[in-house]
Amino acid sequence: MFPSGKWKLTLDPKLSGRIRLSQGGDVDLSCLDIVSVSTSKALLWHTVEIRARGRTDNLSSLSGDASEQLAADLHAFINSHLFDLIGTETDHLLDVDARLREITEDNRQYLAQADL
């Protein structure tokens, strides 16, 4: 009737952009592969759902506050990794920005996702 909730999530910066999930076995999820993190409410408990490329993991048996905090911690961990990646590629991003500005200068053209 009640979920076992036997899982462990490790958010360790030393894991180099990876989140370790232990749920019957260890799985390392790359921050770049995570598509979404969401919370949902069941009758008696809350769940955090982590969607990654090719898999979905549910972390159940949480209180409402705990699920919201875990989701916020996951978002912060992933964003921190992304900010670190962006920070190391600043020169390349400035070059891309300059090229995009040439294309969209004076509102002559807009960019669709297919253009990127």
C-alpha positions in Angstrom: 0.0 0.0 0.0 2.8 2.4 0.8 5.8 2.9 -1.4 9.1 1.8 0.0 11.0 4.9 -0.8 14.3 3.1 -0.9 16.5 5.5 -2.9 19.4 7.8 -2.3 20.4 10.8 -4.4 23.9 12.2 -4.3 24.5 15.8 -5.5 28.3 16.0 -5.2 30.3 18.6 -7.2 33.2 16.1 -7.3 31.2 13.9 -9.6 31.9 16.2 -12.5 28.4 17.2 -13.7 26.7 14.0 -12.6 24.0 13.1 -10.2 24.2 9.6 -8.6 21.0 7.8 -7.9 21.0 4.6 -5.9 17.7 2.8 -6.3 18.5 -1.0 -6.3 21.8 -0.1 -8.0 23.9 3.0 -8.7 23.2 5.1 -11.8 25.1 8.2 -12.7 22.9 10.8 -14.6 24.7 13.5 -16.5 23.4 17.0 -15.8 23.3 17.5 -19.6 21.0 14.5 -20.1 18.4 15.7 -17.6 15.4 17.0 -19.4 13.1 17.9 -16.5 12.6 17.8 -12.8 9.0 17.9 -11.4 7.0 17.2 -8.3 3.7 15.5 -8.0 1.3 14.8 -5.1 -0.3 11.4 -4.4 -2.9 10.7 -1.7 -0.4 10.4 1.1 3.0 11.4 -0.2 4.8 13.4 -2.8 7.2 12.3 -5.6 10.0 14.0 -7.5 10.3 12.9 -11.1 13.6 13.2 -12.9 13.3 12.8 -16.7 16.6 12.2 -18.5 17.4 10.9 -22.0 16.1 7.4 -22.2 14.9 7.1 -18.6 12.5 8.4 -16.0 13.1 8.0 -12.2 10.6 8.6 -9.5 11.7 9.5 -6.0 8.7 8.8 -3.8 7.7 8.8 -0.1 8.4 12.5 0.5 6.5 15.2 2.3 5.4 18.2 0.3 8.2 20.4 1.7 10.8 17.7 1.2 9.8 17.2 -2.5 9.9 20.9 -3.2 13.3 21.3 -1.5 14.7 18.3 -3.4 13.5 19.6 -6.7 15.0 23.0 -5.9 18.3 21.4 -4.9 18.3 19.4 -8.2 17.7 22.6 -10.3 20.4 24.5 -8.4 22.9 21.7 -8.9 22.2 21.3 -12.6 22.2 25.1 -13.1 25.5 25.5 -11.3 27.1 22.9 -13.6 25.7 24.7 -16.7 26.9 28.0 -15.5 30.4 26.5 -15.0 30.3 25.2 -18.6 29.2 28.5 -19.9 31.9 30.3 -18.0 34.6 28.3 -19.6 33.3 29.0 -23.1 32.8 32.7 -22.8 34.9 33.5 -25.9 33.0 31.1 -28.1 29.7 32.4 -26.8 30.7 36.0 -27.7 31.6 34.9 -31.2 28.2 33.1 -31.6 26.4 36.2 -30.2 28.2 38.5 -32.7 27.2 36.2 -35.6 23.6 36.0 -34.5 23.4 39.8 -34.2 24.5 40.1 -37.8 21.7 37.8 -38.8 19.0 39.5 -36.8 20.3 43.1 -37.1 17.5 45.7 -37.7 14.9 43.0 -37.3 15.3 41.9 -40.9 15.2 38.2 -39.9 14.1 36.2 -36.9 15.7 33.0 -35.7 13.6 29.8 -35.5 14.8 26.9 -33.5 15.6 25.1 -36.8 18.1 27.9 -37.6 20.1 27.1 -34.5 
